[in-house]
């Protein structure tokens, strides 16, 4: 299976606040995994996204339609081959992790409201 990997940089006025995502787009599954960092000194986060606008952007990039924007820059585009089972495992783990984080947040918020 072919997947797309690229960097997505959201430009800001200050370099230490720049949002940089490394996107892994799986076109056959319409799924997007990411590594994200907000600025120079922030920790990196990893996950899966269902944000439709960014998935649409990834589809455009996959089809060689690079967005022309003053706010977002697309860099280091590459395509690689991977095994279906490997990417399926990563998608499953990322999905479960996201669901776990959402349930954890809900339960913590429930106690904080008491």
C-alpha positions as CSV (number, residue, x, y, z in Angstrom):
1,X,0.0,0.0,0.0
2,X,1.2,3.5,-0.8
3,X,1.1,6.2,1.9
4,X,1.9,9.9,1.7
5,X,4.2,11.6,4.2
6,X,4.7,15.4,4.3
7,X,5.3,18.3,6.7
8,X,2.6,20.8,7.2
9,X,3.8,24.1,8.7
10,X,1.3,26.7,10.0
11,X,3.1,30.0,9.9
12,X,2.9,32.5,12.8
13,X,4.5,35.8,13.6
14,X,6.9,34.1,16.1
15,X,9.1,31.1,15.2
16,X,8.7,29.6,18.7
17,X,4.9,29.4,18.2
18,X,5.0,27.8,14.7
19,X,2.8,24.6,14.5
20,X,4.6,21.9,12.5
21,X,2.8,18.6,11.8
22,X,4.3,15.6,10.0
23,X,1.4,14.0,8.3
24,X,1.0,10.3,7.3
25,X,-2.0,10.1,5.0
26,X,-3.4,6.7,4.1
27,X,-5.5,7.4,1.0
28,X,-7.1,4.0,0.6
29,X,-8.5,4.3,4.2
30,X,-9.0,8.1,4.2
31,X,-7.1,8.2,7.5
32,X,-4.5,10.6,8.7
33,X,-1.8,10.0,11.4
34,X,0.3,12.8,12.7
35,X,3.3,13.9,14.8
36,X,2.7,17.5,15.9
37,X,4.7,20.1,17.8
38,X,3.6,23.7,18.7
39,X,6.7,25.8,18.7
40,X,10.4,25.1,19.4
41,X,10.2,24.0,23.0
42,X,6.9,22.1,23.3
43,X,6.6,18.4,23.4
44,X,5.6,16.4,20.4
45,X,2.2,14.7,20.2
46,X,1.2,11.7,18.1
47,X,-2.2,10.6,17.0
48,X,-4.9,10.1,14.5
49,X,-7.1,12.9,13.2
50,X,-10.6,13.1,11.8
51,X,-10.5,16.8,11.0
52,X,-12.2,16.8,7.6
53,X,-10.5,19.9,6.3
54,X,-7.0,18.5,6.9
55,X,-7.9,15.1,5.5
56,X,-9.2,17.0,2.4
57,X,-5.9,18.9,2.2
58,X,-4.0,15.6,2.5
59,X,-6.0,14.2,-0.4
60,X,-5.2,17.3,-2.5
61,X,-1.5,16.9,-1.7
62,X,-1.7,13.2,-2.6
63,X,-3.2,14.2,-5.9
64,X,-0.3,16.6,-6.5
65,X,-2.5,19.7,-5.9
66,X,-0.3,21.5,-3.3
67,X,-2.3,24.2,-1.5
68,X,-1.2,27.8,-2.3
69,X,-1.5,29.6,1.1
70,X,0.2,32.3,3.0
71,X,-0.6,30.6,6.3
72,X,0.2,26.9,5.6
73,X,3.3,25.5,3.9
74,X,3.6,21.9,2.6
75,X,7.1,20.5,2.6
76,X,9.1,17.3,2.2
77,X,6.5,15.4,0.3
78,X,7.2,11.7,-0.2
79,X,5.5,8.5,-0.9
80,X,6.4,5.1,0.5
81,X,5.2,1.6,0.3
82,X,4.1,-0.3,3.5
83,X,2.3,-3.5,4.3
84,X,-1.4,-3.2,4.8
85,X,-1.3,-5.0,8.1
86,X,1.4,-2.7,9.5
87,X,-0.5,0.5,8.8
88,X,-3.8,-1.1,9.9
89,X,-2.2,-1.9,13.3
90,X,-1.0,1.7,13.7
91,X,-4.4,3.1,12.8
92,X,-6.1,0.7,15.3
93,X,-3.7,1.6,18.1
94,X,-4.0,5.3,17.4
95,X,-7.8,5.1,17.3
96,X,-8.0,3.2,20.6
97,X,-5.5,5.6,22.2
98,X,-7.7,8.6,21.1
99,X,-10.9,6.9,22.5
100,X,-9.1,6.2,25.7
101,X,-7.9,9.8,26.1
102,X,-11.5,11.1,25.4
103,X,-13.0,8.7,28.0
104,X,-10.3,9.7,30.5
105,X,-11.1,13.4,30.0
106,X,-14.8,12.8,30.3
107,X,-14.4,10.9,33.6
108,X,-12.0,13.4,35.1
109,X,-14.3,16.3,34.1
110,X,-17.2,14.5,35.7
111,X,-15.5,14.4,39.1
112,X,-14.3,18.0,38.8
113,X,-17.9,19.2,38.3
114,X,-19.0,17.6,41.6
